[in-house]
Amino acid sequence: VQLQASGGGSVQPGGSLRLSCAASGFSLDNYAIGWFRQAPGKEREGVSCMGRSDGSIRYADSVKDRFTISRDSAKNTMYLQLNSLKPEDTAVYYCNVLTNWGQGTLVTVSS
């Protein structure tokens, strides 16, 4: 069971990134999925999650209307689209399924 995250980088405020998290050893369709982030000096926080069966989606208030969670069954990959990025979005982003975590991908938003 493995989650491999990618897609982080450095962008200017207002920019966009798409984070990917490829799963191996299990099917993402069978589980709820989530994205978390941890900013320097802060605790890890939930960003977004998507339910297994009904696909219900939730976002943290701080990212609502800017971030979009999704998954591609054919590629067994989950995504987080980050738009209108702000400096306060700077963090290491982690994908999560049950007790499994990706290795984290760094997003830096700075002018």
N, C-alpha and C positions, 0 to 999 in steps of 0.2 A: 504494500500500500504506500503510495507516494504522491505528493502534490508538488509540482514544480512551477513556481511563480516566475513571471518575467514581465517586462514592459515598463519598468520604472525609468526615471531619468530626470533631467533638469529642464524646467520650462519657466517662462516668464508668467507673471500674473495674467489671468485671462486665457491661458493656453489649455491644451487638452492632452491627455494620455489615455491609452487603453492598457489596462493590466490584464494579463492572462494567467491562468493556473491550470496546467494540464494534469489530469489524474491518471494514475496507472494502478492496476491491481484491484480496482473496483469501479462500478458504474456510478457516475454522479447522479444519474436519474433516480437512484434508489435512496437518496439522502437529501436532507436540507443542506444548503451551502451558505457560506458567509464570508464576508471580508471584514477584517479588523485593521486597525492601524495603531502605531505607537510613535508619538512625537518625542523628540529629545526631552528627557526629564519628566515625562508624563507616563501615566499608566496606559496600557493597551485598552482601546475602546472599540466597540462595535460600530461599523460603518453601514453595512447593509446585509440583509439575509433574504434568502428565497426558500420557500417551503418545498417539500418533496412532491406531495401529491397535487395540491391545488396551485402550486406556483406562487402562493401569496408572497408579496414582497414588502419589506420594510426598509426604511432609511433613517439614519440619525438626522435629527433636525438640521444639523450643521451642513449636511450635504444634499438635503432634499432639493429636487429640481435641478441639480447639477451633476449628480452621479447616477449611473444606471448599471444595475446588476443583470447578468444574463448567463445562460449556459447553452452550449452546443452539444447535443447528444451524440451526433455523428463523430465529433472530434473529442468527446469526453473532456471538454474543457469549459471552465467557467471564466467569466470576464467581469471587469469593472471598468466602465467608461467614465473618465473623469473630465468634466468640462468646466469652463469658467473657474479655473483653479486660482486659489488664493494662497498667500504665504502661509497661512495657518493650516493649510492642507499638507504641509511638509511633514513627512513621517515615513516610517517603514510600514509597508502594507503587507498584510498576511492573509492568505486564503485559508479557509477552515472547513473541514467536514468531520463532524463528531470530535474525536480527540486527535485528529490528524491535522497538522499545520504545514503549510508551505514554508520555504526558507526565508521568505520576506523579500520585498523589492523596494528600493528606496525611491521616493518621490520628493524632489526638491523644487519648490516654487519660489523664485527670487528674481528680482530685476537687476 
